[in-house]
Amino acid sequence: KNFVEKIRDEFKPDLIIVSAYGQILPKSILDIPKFGCINVHPSLLPKYRGASPIQRAVMNGETETGVTLMFMDEGEDTGDIIFQERVPIGITETSEILSEKLAKIAGQMLLRILKREDGSIAESLELPRHPQDHSQATYAPKLSKEDGLINWNKSAYEIHNIIRGTVPWPCAYTEFNSVSGKKMLKIWDSNLHDLPENTDAIPGTIVGIAKESGIVVATGNGGLIIDTVQPADKSKMRAKDFINGYRVKIGDKLG
C-alpha cells in the first residue's frame, strides 16, 4: 500500500515503462499514469509470453523473434500491442548475445514513441492498440537448472539449440569420467557436424578429437563439435586444453 501511494502521490508518473520486471503489476498501479503502463517484451507476442522468452525461443530452434511494446493489463503479457520489431536469430547465436541485441532494439523503439521529430519528449501520447489473438499464445516458463541437462539421444540440432539457449544460465551440462570419478561438465558452445552414414556410435560417445576445432560427439542424429567447456570447480577452457588436461580420447562417453 505504501509503495502504491508513493508512486501515485510523490512520483505522479504520466507513463510507466516496465522491462524484465518479472512480476505482474496490480490494477492499483496500472490505473495511476494517465498514458498507461507499457511493457517491453522480448518476443513477438502472443508467442512466448512469460519469464524466459529469449531462452525458450533459442532452445526451440526459432529462426525469428522480436520485441513487442504493449500496454499492460492485469494478465501476464496479455495487453494490447503498440507495435513490434522482428529480429532474425542466427544458427550460432546464444540467448546472451540475442538478449543484448534485443535490448538495443527495444531502446530505439521506445525513443520512437516518446520523442518528437525535434528530439524533445512528447507531452502526450496517441498510440495504436492492437488486441492480441489469445488463441495463438504460447508460454515461456522460467528456466530451471534441469533445462540445461543434455540428453545425448536427442538430435545434434536439438542439443545445439539447448546449448545456445541456456547461455549464460543454467548452461548446458553433462557428466564425464575423470580419474577421480564422474564429474559435471558445462558446455558453452557447439557446432553441428556431419557424421559418416555408417556411424553406429552410442549417443554421447566421443568419436573424434581435433585439438584446434574441438571434440566431436555422437548424438541420436548427427554429431556436435564442442569447443568450450567448463569442468566442475574449474574455469572455462578450450576443448584442446580439456583434452590435454583430462586425457580425453576417442571412445570416451559423456552423460
C-alpha positions as CSV (number, residue, x, y, z in Angstrom):
1,K,0.0,0.0,0.0
2,N,2.8,2.5,0.9
3,F,4.6,1.7,-2.3
4,V,1.4,2.4,-4.4
5,E,0.8,5.7,-2.5
6,K,4.4,6.7,-3.1
7,I,4.1,6.2,-6.8
8,R,0.8,8.0,-7.0
9,D,1.4,10.9,-4.6
10,E,5.2,11.5,-4.9
11,F,6.3,10.4,-8.4
12,K,3.0,11.2,-10.1
13,P,4.0,9.5,-13.3
14,D,2.4,10.2,-16.7
15,L,3.7,6.9,-18.0
16,I,5.2,3.8,-16.5
17,I,7.6,1.6,-18.6
18,V,8.5,-1.9,-17.5
19,S,11.1,-4.2,-18.8
20,A,12.2,-7.6,-17.4
21,Y,10.4,-6.8,-14.1
22,G,9.3,-10.4,-13.5
23,Q,6.0,-9.5,-11.7
24,I,2.5,-8.6,-12.7
25,L,1.6,-5.0,-11.7
26,P,-1.6,-4.7,-9.7
27,K,-4.5,-2.7,-11.0
28,S,-3.9,-0.1,-8.3
29,I,-0.6,0.8,-10.1
30,L,-1.8,0.3,-13.6
31,D,-4.5,2.9,-13.1
32,I,-2.1,5.6,-11.9
33,P,-0.4,7.0,-15.1
34,K,-2.7,8.9,-17.5
35,F,-0.9,7.4,-20.5
36,G,-0.9,3.9,-19.1
37,C,1.8,1.3,-18.4
38,I,3.9,0.0,-21.2
39,N,5.8,-3.3,-21.1
40,V,8.9,-4.1,-23.3
41,H,8.7,-7.8,-24.0
42,P,11.4,-9.7,-26.0
43,S,9.2,-11.8,-28.2
44,L,6.6,-11.5,-30.9
45,L,3.6,-11.7,-28.7
46,P,1.3,-13.6,-28.3
47,K,4.2,-16.1,-28.8
48,Y,6.4,-16.7,-25.8
49,R,4.6,-15.0,-23.0
50,G,6.3,-15.4,-19.6
51,A,9.6,-15.2,-17.9
52,S,12.1,-16.7,-20.4
53,P,11.1,-15.8,-24.0
54,I,14.6,-15.3,-25.4
55,Q,16.0,-18.5,-24.0
56,R,12.9,-20.6,-25.0
57,A,12.9,-19.3,-28.5
58,V,16.6,-20.2,-29.0
59,M,16.1,-23.6,-27.3
60,N,13.1,-24.3,-29.6
61,G,15.2,-23.6,-32.7
62,E,13.2,-20.5,-33.7
63,T,14.8,-18.5,-36.6
64,E,13.0,-15.3,-35.8
65,T,11.9,-13.4,-32.6
66,G,11.5,-9.8,-31.9
67,V,10.5,-7.0,-29.4
68,T,6.9,-6.1,-28.5
69,L,5.8,-2.8,-26.9
70,M,2.4,-3.4,-25.3
71,F,0.0,-1.8,-22.9
72,M,-0.1,-3.7,-19.6
73,D,-3.2,-5.1,-18.2
74,E,-3.8,-7.4,-15.2
75,G,-2.7,-10.5,-17.2
76,E,0.7,-11.9,-17.9
77,D,1.8,-10.3,-21.2
78,T,-1.8,-10.2,-22.4
79,G,-2.3,-6.5,-23.1
80,D,-2.8,-4.7,-26.4
81,I,0.2,-4.4,-28.7
82,I,1.5,-1.0,-29.7
83,F,4.0,-2.2,-32.3
84,Q,6.6,-4.9,-32.9
85,E,10.0,-5.3,-34.4
86,R,11.1,-8.6,-36.0
87,V,14.6,-9.9,-35.5
88,P,16.3,-12.9,-37.0
89,I,18.1,-15.5,-34.9
90,G,21.4,-16.8,-36.2
91,I,22.1,-20.5,-36.1
92,T,25.1,-19.9,-33.7
93,E,23.6,-17.1,-31.7
94,T,23.2,-17.6,-28.0
95,S,20.5,-16.3,-25.8
96,E,23.1,-14.0,-24.1
97,I,24.0,-12.4,-27.5
98,L,20.4,-12.2,-28.6
99,S,19.4,-10.5,-25.3
100,E,22.0,-7.8,-25.9
101,K,20.7,-7.3,-29.5
102,L,17.1,-7.1,-28.5
103,A,17.8,-4.6,-25.6
104,K,19.3,-2.2,-28.1
105,I,16.4,-2.5,-30.4
106,A,13.9,-2.0,-27.5
107,G,15.6,1.2,-26.6
108,Q,15.3,2.5,-30.1
109,M,11.6,1.5,-30.2
110,L,10.9,3.4,-27.0
111,L,12.5,6.5,-28.4
112,R,10.3,6.3,-31.4
113,I,7.1,6.6,-29.4
114,L,8.4,9.0,-26.7
115,K,10.3,11.6,-28.8
116,R,9.0,14.3,-31.2
117,E,10.7,15.0,-34.5
118,D,12.7,17.8,-32.9
119,G,14.1,15.4,-30.3
120,S,12.1,16.7,-27.4
121,I,10.0,14.4,-25.2
122,A,6.3,14.2,-26.2
123,E,3.9,15.7,-23.7
124,S,1.0,13.5,-24.9
125,L,0.8,10.0,-26.4
126,E,-1.6,8.8,-29.0
127,L,-0.5,5.2,-29.6
128,P,-2.2,2.4,-31.5
129,R,-3.7,-0.5,-29.6
130,H,-3.9,-4.0,-31.3
131,P,-5.6,-6.7,-29.2
132,Q,-3.7,-10.0,-29.1
133,D,-5.0,-13.2,-30.6
134,H,-5.0,-15.2,-27.3
135,S,-5.7,-18.4,-29.2
136,Q,-2.2,-18.2,-30.7
137,A,-0.5,-17.7,-27.3
138,T,2.5,-19.8,-26.2
139,Y,4.3,-19.6,-22.9
140,A,8.0,-19.4,-21.9
141,P,8.3,-20.6,-18.3
142,K,11.2,-19.6,-16.1
143,L,14.3,-21.7,-16.7
144,S,15.5,-24.3,-14.1
145,K,18.9,-25.9,-13.8
146,E,17.4,-29.1,-15.2
147,D,16.7,-27.4,-18.5
148,G,20.5,-27.5,-19.2
149,L,20.9,-31.2,-18.8
150,I,21.9,-32.8,-22.1
151,N,20.1,-35.9,-23.4
152,W,22.5,-37.2,-26.0
153,N,19.8,-39.3,-27.5
154,K,18.3,-36.1,-29.0
155,S,19.5,-34.9,-32.4
156,A,22.6,-32.8,-32.7
157,Y,20.3,-29.9,-33.8
158,E,18.2,-30.1,-30.7
159,I,21.2,-30.3,-28.4
160,H,22.9,-27.4,-30.2
161,N,19.8,-25.3,-29.5
162,I,19.8,-26.2,-25.8
163,I,23.5,-25.3,-25.5
164,R,22.8,-21.9,-27.2
165,G,19.6,-21.2,-25.3
166,T,21.0,-21.9,-21.8
167,V,24.0,-19.5,-22.0
168,P,24.8,-17.9,-19.6
169,W,22.5,-19.7,-17.1
170,P,21.9,-22.5,-16.3
171,C,24.3,-23.5,-19.1
172,A,24.1,-26.9,-20.8
173,Y,25.8,-29.7,-18.9
174,T,26.6,-33.4,-18.9
175,E,28.8,-35.8,-17.0
176,F,32.2,-37.2,-17.9
177,N,34.5,-39.8,-16.3
178,S,37.7,-38.3,-14.7
179,V,40.4,-40.1,-12.8
180,S,38.5,-39.2,-9.6
181,G,35.1,-40.4,-10.8
182,K,32.2,-38.8,-12.6
183,K,32.1,-35.0,-12.8
184,M,29.8,-32.4,-14.2
185,L,30.9,-30.7,-17.4
186,K,29.4,-27.5,-18.7
187,I,29.3,-27.0,-22.4
188,W,29.4,-23.3,-23.6
189,D,29.3,-23.6,-27.3
190,S,28.9,-26.1,-30.1
191,N,28.6,-26.5,-33.9
192,L,26.8,-29.1,-36.0
193,H,28.9,-31.8,-37.5
194,D,28.1,-34.4,-40.2
195,L,29.0,-38.0,-39.3
196,P,29.6,-40.8,-41.8
197,E,26.3,-42.6,-42.6
198,N,27.7,-45.9,-41.2
199,T,28.5,-44.4,-37.8
200,D,26.9,-46.6,-35.1
201,A,28.4,-44.9,-32.0
202,I,26.2,-44.8,-28.9
203,P,24.9,-41.2,-28.4
204,G,27.3,-39.3,-26.1
205,T,30.4,-41.1,-27.4
206,I,33.4,-39.0,-28.4
207,V,34.0,-40.1,-32.0
208,G,36.6,-37.5,-33.0
209,I,39.3,-35.2,-31.5
210,A,40.6,-32.2,-33.3
211,K,42.7,-30.1,-31.0
212,E,42.0,-26.9,-32.9
213,S,38.3,-27.3,-33.6
214,G,37.2,-29.3,-30.6
215,I,35.7,-32.6,-29.5
216,V,33.3,-34.5,-31.9
217,V,30.4,-36.2,-30.0
218,A,27.8,-38.5,-31.5
219,T,24.1,-37.8,-30.8
220,G,20.9,-39.5,-31.6
221,N,21.1,-38.0,-35.0
222,G,24.3,-36.4,-36.3
223,G,27.3,-35.1,-34.5
224,L,28.4,-32.0,-32.5
225,I,31.7,-30.2,-32.2
226,I,32.3,-28.9,-28.7
227,D,34.9,-26.1,-28.4
228,T,34.5,-24.5,-25.0
229,V,33.8,-26.5,-21.8
230,Q,34.0,-26.0,-18.0
231,P,34.7,-28.9,-15.7
232,A,33.3,-28.7,-12.2
233,D,35.2,-26.3,-10.0
234,K,37.3,-25.0,-12.9
235,S,37.2,-22.0,-15.2
236,K,36.0,-22.2,-18.8
237,M,38.6,-23.7,-21.2
238,R,39.1,-24.5,-24.8
239,A,38.5,-28.1,-25.8
240,K,42.1,-28.7,-26.6
241,D,43.1,-27.8,-23.0
242,F,40.4,-30.1,-21.7
243,I,41.7,-32.9,-23.9
244,N,45.2,-32.5,-22.7
245,G,44.4,-31.9,-19.0
246,Y,41.9,-34.8,-18.7
247,R,43.4,-37.2,-21.2
248,V,40.3,-37.4,-23.3
249,K,40.3,-40.0,-26.0
250,I,38.1,-41.4,-28.7
251,G,35.6,-43.8,-27.3
252,D,35.1,-41.9,-24.0
253,K,31.4,-41.3,-23.2
254,L,29.7,-38.2,-21.9
255,G,26.5,-38.4,-19.9
